[in-house]
C-alpha cells in the first residue's frame, strides 16, 4: 500500500532515486435537485431521449437563465461540510467550446470566483489491506464551482451515426477540485468514497456513479525527490471507485516504465479501458485549448449572506443565509463513526464497514435495539454472516430478505441459550429463503433446540445404547 511507503515507488531498472507519484482529482457531482441549474426542466435519470428539454436547454435565441436556489444551497452545504470558505460574492462565466451535445457552444461555469474555496477532506485507508491498521490522511480542496452539465452523445456504430440526447444538458453540477495531495489509486479511491458518503449524507447529490452522478478525472504525474513535478496526464470520466484505483495505479506504472526506458510523457487526455485494465490516449493537450472565458452577461454576481450581513428588511425567501445552512448540517460520516464506536463499543474499522454499505448502520442499530445480545457480538453476525450473504447474492441492505426484526429474534434465541450458534447459522440460512417463517418456527420444525433437561438427555442416550445392543 502506498500509505506504507509514504508515496515513493522504489527505484526501477535504472537504480536511480525512487519515483514519487502525484495524484490530483477533479470530481463532477450531479446536484440532487428536481429541476436544472438555469431552467425549469425536470431532472430524471433514463427518461426518454430529449423529453426533458426546455427552450433554454436547447439554446433557442432569446432564452435567459434563471438560477436554481436549491442548487446554490446544495453547493454551500457541500462547501461547509468540506471545511471551505464560502464566497459571499461569486461570479458566473462562459466557457466556450464546440461539441454536438453543447447546443449553446458554451458552458456556464464559475472560472474567476467560485462559490467555495480552500477546504479539506479527511479520509482513512488501511495499511497492507489490514482493517485493524488504519491511517487517516487529508487532501486539500482547492475549490467547488457550480456549472451546467452537457447533453449526451449516443454513438450508434452499426449505422455509423451519433445521436444527441439533451435531457442532461443544463443539469446542475458541483465540480470539486482536489489539490495533488495523493500518491496512488488506493488513496484516490478512499478520498472519493469519503466524498461520496458526505454528499449522500448531506443529500446534496445522490452520487450514484453507475448513473453518472459522480464522475472523476484524475491528474497523474511522477518525479524524483527534489525535482519539479513531472508532466501530467489526465484520465477522464472514470465512473467507478474500483476503476479509479486501477486507472491511477496503471497510469503511475506506465509513466515510470516510459521514463525509465528513455521515453517522454505527453501532456494528454487518456481514458481508462476497464475491460483491458489500462489507460488509452484520447487527445493531446500540448496545444492548450482556448476556452475564451468571458463573464456571463445574463447573470448578475451571486450574493450570499450570513447572519451579520443579512439586511434587516430583506425577504428571507430571496436570499441564502450561510449560517442558517451551517446550523442545519447533519452529522457527517466521521462523526457518525465516532458515535457508533462510543455508543456500542465496536472497533473503529467496523464503523467504516457499517457506513460504507448503504443502510447497514441503520440495520445494525435496529437489531441492537431489539435484542439482548451485546452490540460487540451483534456486529459479528452483521458483518460476517448477513453481509457475506448480501454480497454473495449481489443484494443491497434494503433488499435483504432477513429484516432487522427477524435477525434480532434469532439472536435472542441464541442469547437465551435456546439454540447453539451452529443451529443459529442453519436458521439464518432458512430465513434467507424468505418463506415468511419466524426463527422459532424454523427451530421447532427442524428440532434445533438445545436440550438442558438431564433426564431427557439420559433417555436419549439410553435409547441410542439400547439400539446398539439390539444390533
SULJOBEL-V116123 format. One record per residue. N is the residue number from 1. PHI is phi in whole degrees, -180 to 180 (999 if undefined). Layout:
N,PHI
N,PHI
This chain:
1,999
2,-64
3,-62
4,-76
5,-85
6,69
7,99
8,-90
9,-97
10,-55
11,-59
12,-95
13,-57
14,-71
15,72
16,-73
17,-53
18,-63
19,-90
20,-113
21,-80
22,-129
23,-129
24,-125
25,-124
26,-121
27,-121
28,-101
29,-110
30,-75
31,-71
32,-78
33,-148
34,-71
35,-129
36,-75
37,-66
38,-126
39,-139
40,-88
41,-63
42,-71
43,-109
44,-153
45,-73
46,61
47,-72
48,-54
49,-51
50,58
51,-96
52,-125
53,-128
54,-86
55,-59
56,-67
57,-62
58,-84
59,60
60,-70
61,-56
62,88
63,-84
64,-125
65,-78
66,-126
67,-69
68,-86
69,-59
70,-58
71,-65
72,-65
73,-61
74,-63
75,-68
76,-63
77,-58
78,-65
79,-59
80,-65
81,-66
82,-101
83,59
84,-86
85,-86
86,-92
87,-77
88,-70
89,-129
90,-124
91,-125
92,-104
93,-133
94,-101
95,-112
96,-90
97,-162
98,-97
99,-155
100,-58
101,-94
102,-120
103,-60
104,-77
105,83
106,-152
107,-117
108,-86
109,-140
110,-131
111,-89
112,-81
113,-129
114,-77
115,-72
116,-145
117,-142
118,53
119,-113
120,-155
121,-132
122,-95
123,-141
124,-122
125,-144
126,-92
127,-91
128,52
129,61
130,-98
131,-62
132,-79
133,-113
134,-116
135,-124
136,-103
137,-126
138,-130
139,-116
140,-78
141,-100
142,-71
143,-165
144,-126
145,-127
146,-87
147,-160
148,-86
149,-83
150,-93
151,-78
152,-131
153,-94
154,-109
155,-90
156,-103
157,-69
158,-66
159,-98
160,52
161,-143
162,-119
163,-108
164,-114
165,-113
166,-96
167,-57
168,-85
169,-61
170,92
171,-65
172,-72
173,-123
174,-110
175,-98
176,-102
177,-102
178,-98
179,-70
180,-76
181,-106
182,-111
183,-130
184,-166
185,-63
186,-63
187,-67
188,-60
189,-65
190,-65
191,-67
192,-69
193,-63
194,-67
195,-62
196,-59
197,-63
198,-64
199,-60
200,-70
201,-65
202,-71
203,80
204,-79
205,-153
206,-73
207,53
208,-83
209,-66
210,-64
211,-102
212,72
213,-84
214,-144
215,-124
216,-117
217,-111
218,-112
219,-100
220,-128
221,-149
222,-135
223,-155
224,-85
225,-56
226,82
227,-100
228,-65
229,-57
230,-78
231,-68
232,-104
233,-114
234,-116
235,-99
236,-92
237,49
238,-83
239,-114
240,-156
241,-66
242,-64
243,-67
244,-60
245,-60
246,-67
247,-62
248,-64
249,-65
250,-63
251,-65
252,-62
253,-62
254,-61
255,-66
256,-62
257,-61
258,-60
259,-69
260,-72
261,-94
262,84
263,-85
264,-125
265,-97
266,-88
267,-78
268,-136
269,-99
270,-124
271,-121
272,-98
273,-93
274,-69
275,-71
276,-88
277,72
278,-140
279,-95
280,-129
281,-66
282,-110
283,-158
284,-88
285,-118
286,-61
287,-83
288,-63
289,-70
290,-92
291,-83
292,46
293,-60
294,-149
295,-58
296,-70
297,-72
298,-96
299,-129
300,-74
301,-57
302,-87
303,-106
304,-115
305,-128
306,-119
307,-60
308,-68
309,-91
310,-68
311,-63
312,-59
313,-96
314,-76
315,-73
316,-62
317,-72
318,-98
319,-125
320,-117
321,-102
322,-60
323,-63
324,-62
325,-69
326,-57
327,-65
328,-102
329,-66
330,-75
331,-63
332,-82
333,-51
334,-62
335,-70
336,-60
337,-63
338,-57
339,-66
340,-63
341,-64
342,-67
343,-73
344,-111
345,68
346,-85
347,-74
348,-55
349,-64
350,-69
351,-66
352,-67
353,-62
354,-59
355,-83
356,-69
357,-98
358,-57
359,90
360,-72
361,-62
362,-65
363,-60
364,-59
365,-64
366,-65
367,-65
368,-57
369,-66
370,-104
371,-130
372,-88
373,-69
374,-69
375,-53
376,-63
377,-83
378,-60
379,-60
380,-63
381,-65
382,-69
383,-81
384,-85
385,-100
386,-60
387,-64
388,-68
389,-61
390,-61
391,-68
392,-58
393,-102
394,51
395,-113
396,-86
397,-59
398,-68
399,-92
400,-61
401,-72
402,-99
403,-80
404,-56
405,-62
406,-65
407,-66
408,-61
409,-59
410,-65
411,-67
412,-66
413,-63
414,-68
415,-65
416,-82
417,61
418,-82
419,-138
420,-88
421,-68
422,-64
423,-65
424,-60
425,-67
426,-64
427,-64
428,-61
429,-61
430,-70
431,-60
432,-61
433,-69
434,64
435,-90
436,84
437,-85
438,-87
439,-55
440,-64
441,-62
442,-66
443,-59
444,-70
445,-58
446,-98
447,51
448,-102
449,-66
450,-79
451,-99
452,-112
453,-79
454,-62
455,-62
456,-63
457,-63
458,-60
459,-62
460,-64
461,-60
462,-61
463,-61
464,-65
465,-61
466,-59
467,-61
468,-65
469,-61
470,-61
471,-73
